[in-house]
Amino acid sequence: MPKRSPQDTNARRIAIIELIAANPLPVEEIVEQLIPKAGRRTVYEDLEWILETFPEHLKRESAGKAHGKHRVTYRWLGHSPY
């Protein structure tokens, strides 16, 4: 897989923030809606970075269990920094 530039990483993180600012989403739906596509691990890593960088804005919420698995939804509070 080709190495991504810092601009690609920033653009993807901005896109994730925009998605979860519009609607709270679980990782699976973030992965489905991202353009260009990114893998689950990449999205999890980006969400961790966003949480460390903007802890007052990114909220992890329990959405109950789906198919016996605990489901977490991510929500953005406030205005997007971009």
N, C-alpha and C positions, 0 to 999 in steps of 0.2 A: 504494500500500500504506500502511495507517495506521501512524503512528509508535507504537512500543512504549514502554511506561513502564519505568522502571528496575526496578520490581517484576517485570515480565514477563521482562526480561533476566536478573535474578537467579534467578527460578524456572526458566528454561530451562537456565541453567548448572548449577544444583543437579540438575536432571533428567539432564543429561549426565553429571555426576559419578556419580550413582546408577546409571546404565546401565553405565558402564565399570567401576564398582566391582564389579558383579555378574558381568560377563563382558567380556573384552577384545573390542573391536569396531572395525571400520573405519568411516569416516565415512558410507559409504552405509547401513550398518545402523543407525547412530545416527540418521540422518535418517528412516529408515523407522519407528523405534520411538518417536521423540519425540512427545509429545502435550502441547500442540498442536504441529502440524507447524512445521518451520523448514526453510529452504533450505540447500543445501550450503555456500554462502558464509557464511551466518550461523553454521552449526555450526563451520566452519573458524575463523572469527573468535573464537567462544567458546572453542574448544580452545586457540587462541593465548593468549587472556587467562588461561585456567586454567593453562596452562604457565608463564606469567610470574608468576602469583600463587602457584602451588603447584608449583614446579619439582621438589621432592623426591617428589611424589606422582604426577604424570602422566608416563607413559613412552610413548614412540613406539617401536613395534617393527615390524621388517620382517616381513611375512607372506608373502614370496615374490612371484611374479608371477602375475597372473590376466589372461588375455587379452592377454598381452604388456605389461601395465602393472605397474609396481612397486606393491605394495599395502602400506599402513601400517595397523597396528592400534594402537588406543589402550587403555592399561591404567592403572587407578588402583591405587596401592599404599598400603596402610594404611587407616585409618578415614576416613570422610567428614567434612569439617569442618562439616557441617550436620546 
